[in-house]
Structure formats: C-alpha cells, structure tokens
Amino acid sequence: MTGQVNDRAKAARHLARVLGRGTSLDNVLNGKESPLCLELTYGCLRHYFSLAAALDARLGRPLRDKDLDVYGLMLVGAYQLQRTRIPAHAAINETVAATRPLRKPWAAGLVNGVLRKLAGASPSPGDAQQPGSADAAASEHPPWLRRRLVSEYPDLASALLAANNQRAPMSLRVNRTRIAPDRYRHALRQAAVSCTPSWLPESVILDKPQPAASLPGYQEGWFAVQDIGGQLVGDLMRGQLQDGCRVLDACAAPGGKLFHLLEAGLALDVTALDISSTRLVALADIAQRLGHAQFKVVEADATRWQGPGPFDFVLLDAPCSGTGTLRRHPDIKVIRTPRQVARAAALQAALLHNLWRLLRPGCTLLYCTCSLLAEENDRVVEAFLNVSGAAGIAPIALPTGRATAYGWQMLPTEPATDGFYLALLEKKP
Ligand SMILES: C[S@@+](CC[C@H](N)C(=O)[O-])C[C@H]1O[C@@H](n2cnc3c(N)ncnc32)[C@H](O)[C@@H]1O
C-alpha cells in the first residue's frame, strides 16, 4: 500500500468527521498529516459545495451515514480531478485503492464508477439540483452565509465570496524582545525565505507558506505566526496604553494579541484570562518559546468572573463564528449554522456586560471578533450601547478595512488580513 493511498484514506476519514459530527478541522487534525493529506483535506472543504453537487448528481442514491468515509473518499477523488494537476488515471486508481485502508473494499466499484463518470464529464444536468445549491456550488458558500454576505456587503459581495475561497498568506510577527525586525528579515534572506513587509515594522508576510518550525529562530522565539489583521489589533491596543496600566485580556488563549502587547516595550500589569484549560496550556507553551512571563493567568468564565478589578483597559477578543477566517478554516463554511451564530452573539453580549463592570470609569474596552457578520459585531455593540448609559464609542481608523456604524471591519479582500471587527467602547467618567 503506498503512502499516497493512505493519505487519501486519511483525508477521507478527516472529512467524514467534519461532515458527520461537525467537528472543526483543528480538532480533527493530529499534526502528523503529510502535505498531500492536508492539501486534500483543506481543498475538499474549500471547494466542498461544488464537489458535493457534482458527486451527488452522479451518485444515484445517498450513502448511509456510516459510510460517510466513502463519501469523503469520493470528495477526495473529485477534488483531484477538478482542482489539481494529478493525472486522472492516477487520481482514480489511488483513490479507489484507498477503499482498502478504509476497510471498505466493497466500495471500490462504486468509487471507481462515480469518479470515472466525473472524469469524462461535462457538467451533468443533474448538478446542483437542490434549491439554492447552484449558487452554493458557484460561490462555494452555504446558502445562508452567502445570502448574509451579499446583503451586508452589497458593493463587495462577489469579491468577498471569491476571497473567502483563496488560501490565506502566512504572516509572522517578529518578537522585538528577542530580535530587531530588520535583523530577522536579514535572517530570513540568509535562509532564502522570501518575504514582503507589511504595515507594521514587526510584520512579515512570507511569499510562500512553510512550516513555522522550519523558519530561522523558531526555537529561539524570534517570531510568532500571526495574521496581519490580528497584528493591527495589537498595534491599536498599544496606542491606547501607557506604562503602569492594568490590562485584562479576557479571552486570551492562545495569546496572539497578549504577546504582541507584551512585546510593545511598555511596563504593563496584565491578566490573561480564558475559560479553556487546553487553550491555556497552548498559551503557556507559546509564552515559553517567546520568552514571555510577565503576566498573570486566570482560568475562569469571563461571563461571571468578578475580578479583582478595576482595569484601565480590557480586551474582549470574543469567541465567534470565525467567518472572517474562512481562508484558513474552510471547514467553517461546512459546519457553521445560523443558530451557532445566534448563540455566539448571545455569549458575546454576556461577556461584554460582565467585563464592562470591571473597567475603570474613563477607560476603554476593545471589543473584537474575527467575524464578518453584523450580528456578532455592530449589532452586539449597538444593543450594549442601548442599555448602558455610560458607554460611548471612540473612533478607529486602520490602514485597511472600512468604518462601520460603531467600529471598523477588516476584510479578507485585502489579501494580507483576515476579516476582523473592532469597536472601542469608552466608559464615561
Ligand atoms: C478568538 S479566541 C481568542 C484569541 C486570542 N485573543 C488571541 O489573540 O490569540 C476566543 C477565546 O475565548 C475563549 N472563551 C470562550 N468563552 C469564554 C468565556 N466564557 N470566558 C472566557 N474565555 C472564553 C476561548 O477559549 C478562546 O480561547
């Protein structure tokens, strides 16, 4: 059995877990996947809606739930045929052979038949029969999300939908407590890693993504991998703070914005709080690699945590739908539901209400999400302003993105950034 056959079987199993149980890809991957397995898994999810439409039209009848891995394998085959340069005969043969490591040899004929139909195919008249599925297949978005993006970004919808289906760039934040950004760029050049600068001196965009551990200075903590949009959030925070400030990072793990703040060269008293012990372990590991120890850690539920406050600055980087990060997390297009978005918005409101009590009058809370949806962004802020007499909005202007009614929205149509929303809430003295 070749490794490539096993890679296809493994990708099929991963897809079955995402599709069947709604498990996020981050929780499915174990870090031991080959580049081919990752390419197949991510690719199938990025193009799930068109691949599924093409398969369903040729499948006859749906597979049983317990055979979702076979369906995953067909997606893997369809992806290779439609989106890669792998020759059709090799793609089909290796995919059919992967029914054996899946322990479903009975499915070999079925997979072979469907993929051969697809390989010879012009689009079938049966493609995209479900209501809304033609648009879903063309845009690679679920109908509900496509409708929302079209209605909330009427001037930008097709560019936004297209951008969401691209691969995200890999960007780094140079850890200035360990190495000067210029010296790090020099180290990258020496290692023949080509890169482009970005808006901040500490930001680097790699021309070609590669494993972080293979870059110069990984063990030495010279850099962290962080989206440029996230770095712009960190930079905005830095502008709000001065030596001696008491800062609460209320949803801190795994620490991207926290560590950026600690690298700002300010003497801050920082508390990093998160509800997830697993994610706090990841935060501690990254802190150790980057050499950051100057902060307190609290494991708690920020909808209830009582302090001790007050804080001079609160960062609420809220859990959200992640719809601003579809390039990095294409599984979100497949598993996220409108109900989950509504639940996230309720949690965001609860977090905001509790954390507001911990903010010192005259000070600022930065609310941010990596969502593109107003329901989690301006609507949450608006509802809060309506009930809190003491809150005002401070203006934001970043080098990329656009103003919204209450804050600022960065967009993945700017290739360097994910979609981030920010609003600065001031507590009246
Ligand atoms: C968007 S992530 C934070 C990313 C982080 N700020 C960074 O820059 O790396 C949201 C975090 O909120 C945490 N979270 C979710 N519900 C929470 C709650 N009720 N209280 C505290 N943290 C919570 C999650 O565990 C997750 O780590």
The ligand as a Gaussian input file, in Angstrom:
#p B3LYP/6-31G(d) Opt

LIG

0 1
 C      -10.907000      34.408000      19.459000
 S      -10.269000      33.361000      20.663000
 C       -9.075000      34.397000      21.439000
 C       -7.819000      34.576000      20.644000
 C       -6.732000      35.289000      21.426000
 N       -7.171000      36.540000      21.966000
 C       -5.504000      35.505000      20.560000
 O       -5.262000      36.626000      20.092000
 O       -4.750000      34.544000      20.364000
 C      -11.540000      33.325000      21.862000
 C      -11.178000      32.688000      23.175000
 O      -12.280000      32.881000      24.058000
 C      -12.292000      31.817000      24.964000
 N      -13.614000      31.799000      25.629000
 C      -14.791000      31.335000      25.151000
 N      -15.778000      31.522000      26.059000
 C      -15.206000      32.138000      27.131000
 C      -15.695000      32.568000      28.397000
 N      -16.993000      32.439000      28.731000
 N      -14.825000      33.115000      29.258000
 C      -13.512000      33.252000      28.937000
 N      -12.998000      32.850000      27.760000
 C      -13.833000      32.306000      26.865000
 C      -11.980000      30.616000      24.115000
 O      -11.496000      29.544000      24.907000
 C      -10.936000      31.189000      23.153000
 O       -9.643000      30.912000      23.625000

